[in-house]
């Protein structure tokens, strides 16, 4: 039998329905691949028994002709998602030993559609990071390496485990989350496809909260079609999340392969950064040519407040995080470090339980919300956010259907390479993605080529609110022109 | 605006995170780097701009005012580091 892990999610789905192999065989192939790839550190917990139980149940449903849309398809779940009875720590020490008694709505949707859980995926602690180096469980190793080099690279973050696992074929697809770029940046660093849906498209219930007005769940997958299939199952309106939106979930897969003729694509001049590598600029031009050749109309646009999105984000996101992470007090779940009184216990627990980046953001957030500074920082940032959103509304009102930009300013960098850098240097990784979260819009990262060193580079498509379908159509057109990318196995 | 080490200590106290002297000194530098970065927001004219309160313009849904959850003390306390008879145990707070 050929290597089952070489199939895409769509191919595996069709082969299971055609009874070419069983869900148990497919699951076993993935469990074996995971075991061989432990050096990548993509999974923090493997759940082989649960996976085989779920696969057996899938085989029974397939035999009975009662297969769901994802029947028997093995997936990895980011450690940020609550999974009943299974390790859920957002890769933080402060949630030490936490096993929820409930299931997140998004993962429950996947299981209801027949998917199989392989385990929990590594990530930056509380999703705070752009390199997966802040995880309590250690860095994830990018399955991609520079040509002729054995230097380990970061997979991006925060969904670094999700992106690495998909790229290395350690799952058919993975759940991820995106607060400032945490789906799209790692997807770009690993040659995978990731979509951050419109805010409200997926329920946030059962996701460990980081910044509630920005967090959104989405998939990382091997290609555009697989991402579309996964999002269809993940999205839903949910009585347990009042910000989830009551709109019908379209058949996103049907948008893959449609013609892009007549679509109007905006190219924002503010995304052309000084010092951006020439190969990134060339990639962007290639993307423009591909869409133009496919019949889209290309227009130059301006999003004047773009440069203020990242600084505004570094007020809004830490402010919300400082509030959300107040719940980790050593009383109800996770780590407790004793102290001389209850406040001492809180302080000891939080000092031992949070890593350096998380502490940094809690302190920034506490500071900008503290008496006397609220108006100068938080209120001003929320006003700037209104202006960022207005920039997008203006170009969409002028008839632009979607916007094409680079996904990241560079390709993947080395593990530890930025360890001594200023924190702001790491934050700049998200300069192209964070605007989308600030405005609540959908954004798709699709691989568009390799750089001179053989590393993947990605483009980003930004859409109108709840128009993920257009992004899948356009992303698929780019994919048709450039193909898909997989790393050479060295592990 | 920038912060000094005393301010960082005060903020860490508000956030209930114990910091060592070394950490407070390092964090002072890091926080000032971030505060320096966000300073550029002062360039933006925000006169008459409403602060964003909701990123998607939808009306908050309401649900029936009925009990939909509860009576599951075991599930609520099962992950507590220290508990007894479905109560969370903490250091003494009232003399």
Interface residues (C-beta under 8 A of the other chain):
Chain A: X97 X98 X99 X100 X101 X102 X198 X199 X200 X213 X214 X239 X242 X243 X245 X246 X305 X307 X308 X310 X311 X312 X314 X315 X322 X326 X329 X330 X331 X332 X333 X334 X335 X336 X338 X339 X341 X342 X343 X345 X346 X347 X348 X350 X351 X354 X359 X360 X362 X363 X364 X366 X367 X370 X373 X376 X377 X379 X380 X381 X382 X383 X384 X385 X386 X387 X389 X422 X423 X424 X427 X438 X439 X440 X465
Chain B: X1 X3 X7 X8 X11 X12 X13 X14 X15 X16 X17 X18 X19 X27 X30 X31 X33 X34 X35 X37 X38 X39 X40 X41 X42 X43 X44 X46 X49 X50 X51 X52 X53 X54 X55 X56 X58 X60 X61 X63 X72 X75 X77 X78 X79 X80 X81 X82 X88 X90 X91 X92 X93
